[in-house]
């Protein structure tokens, strides 16, 4: 269909242009329209007249159709014209261009005539006409304008017109299609001659002219950037810089009286410029009210009266004269006690406040414990922003100063308070923002003692304290946007401290990332334990440098061949999981997925399986368990109800009962290390291995008193000298398994050869409970032997409430009753 219509269009164009020569066949019809170019949306009326000589209608009835491009239009056939005249009316022509054709209805329909109708809008008056003069060689003037917002849809011609009244010169410049600017050459204007400039737009529907502008080309000249020749500090004038400047060599001929100039400056580390006007009449300018000892960058620009500003010149820098630092420093400190609680460990942090001025290039900071800075009392000197030191607990404040080559600042008092155990902050959170910032929020309990908050943040992968900036905010503030040049995928620790009048409370801390992504690694899964149908898996923690975000989940995927995939979600703090209800036969596959808010990463797959238990194995396990349990029960019964004393003694050690001792029936031979006969009348026979010997120190004031009737302080001295003399050859006093029978106390050292006082014998003070009887049975009181005709009555082996002094018996008879003591007496004789 498209090729057919293209051929028709070609024919129509040929018809419109007319016959090329006299031999061509004349057209079959004529079309008459009100206009071939109409405003868009306006009505269009057309008439088609079929000629009698048209071979398509000779001898036939004629039926005429109208088409606009491919669309059939309703039409009216005029009466009385043999149906060979037809008229069509298009109420609103909404096409920018379309072909209107007149057709004779046949089989198929034949086109006999056609015309192209175009529609659009008349041009708008050009807007925003402006011109700018270029003073570089060659001098030119460039004019630009806006053709208007409305599209005309018709070819529009633009012409630039200039009228110079003083020179009586008029110039017209024709623009190329679509071009809305023109460069006027230097011969067509005078720099100081006033001229009128306007733009005219013309198309087939009309024309429009812009508002004219009147100007002198020099008033629209944009100068080249001026040149700063030198910038330096003004001698003996603080906070001032002096600069020398010059115009570009292309504009050096311009009179400076008609110029305007501006200068701008900023500190080296700042991005905020300060702009101020300067006088162009002098080749030098002075900039004052600057900060002392500060490095400044300076630029200037120029223009002719109200002409456009030139570009800023290249930068020049200089340093103002130094003076002592001024203003205060913002600070905070961490205080902790040492292990001995005698000193305080202090970390002091600071930063310049908004009112602080270093007033110098090389600034250092001094911390001292004295208000007057002298040779003593300095705790540290640094160029950084923190200091660590130790102080006694009695020191209540330190002083912080800034120092440069010109002097030192006034001291900032830093009060030292021990940390408080108050918790008033909760729910600390940090959310990533644009421009490498984090929004920190927290909640607080209402407290009248609360003064402010200290927000500290630091990188967890770098422990350098100088990388720990902070902000101090008011007590009514519960959020803060921190900007610290945060790096993506790096962890940061953010702490919020409550500040009170007398110290800081307990902080609340949260870890945060500015940007997160999937972890760089997945830990290896390890099999810890295996049970029937269960298995415990565990893994190590991901290193902090490879997490790339906050781990919020571990997912364990496991399955066997032909089975469904199961998933176990594990808390990030656990790092272990127990898989239950596993089948015994299949081979299982397992892998882990670790996720952060920025992505997930899958680990490698491991395999495990369970060995199936057959019936025989189960029977063997059950039988072995039953036999073992039975043997254990039999052993426990025999142990509890056995009557064999030696067997029971091995399980429950026997403790001697001095009340039923058979030692008095022993002979001298019984002092050997042997076990007593099993048929002894003693309820609990025991192996007695040694006696203990104590020296009784001689007291000058109480030399004749009985040592056991002395005070408690004297009794304590009895334990200070234990001789441990053996009773038999080869005896060892370190027999840990023996039980002492008695303790012998001497008023003189036991190694002395001359006896000056009688010996005293003390029974064993064993506090172990008796096995055969729960009641305590104490023996009767024993009396010491009369020595050298001097009876000494003492009670040591039992209560002596009814002790009555009796006449001493024969010493030999008493020694026979106590063979161990007899051996002791024999040993004394041998020593003498």
Secondary structure, DSSP 4 states (H G I P E B T S, - for coil): -HHHHHHHHHHHHHHHH--SSTTSPPPSEEEEES-SEEETT--EEEEEEE-TT-TTSTTS---EEEEETTEEE--EEPTTSTT-EEEEEES----SEEEEEEEE-SSS-EEEEEEEEEEE-PPPPPEEEEEEEE-SSSPEEEEEEE--SS--SS--EEEEEEEETTTTEEEEEEPPTT--EEEEEGGG--TTSEEEEEEEEEETTEEEEPPPEEEEGGGGEEPPP-EEEEEEEPTT-TT-EEEEEE--TTSTTS-GGGEEEEEEEEETT----EEEEE-TTSSEEEE-SPPTT-EEEEEEEEEETTSPPPPPPPPEEEEPPP---BS-EEEEEEEEE-TTSSEEEEEEEEEE-TT-B--SSS-EEEEESSSS--SS-EEEEESSSEEEEEEETT--EEEEEEEETTEEPPPEEEE--PPP----EEEEEEEEETTTEEEEEEEE---TTEEEEEEEEEETT---GGG--EEEEETT--EEEEES-PPTT--EEEEEEEEETTEE---EEEEE-SS----S--PPPEEEEEETTEEEEE-PPPPGGGT-S---EEEEEEEETTSPPEEEEE-TTT-EEEE-S--SSSEEEEEEEEEETTEEEE---EEEE-PPP-HHHHHHHHHHHHHHHHHHHHHHHHHHH---HHHHHHHS-----GGG--GGG--GGGGSS-PPPTT-SSTT-------EEEE-PPPSTTTTS-GGGS-HHHHHGGGG-B----SSTT--TT-TT----EEEEESS-TT-SS--S--EEEE----SPPSS-SS--PPPP--PPPBTTB------SS--TT--------HHHHHHH-HHHHHHHHHHHHH-
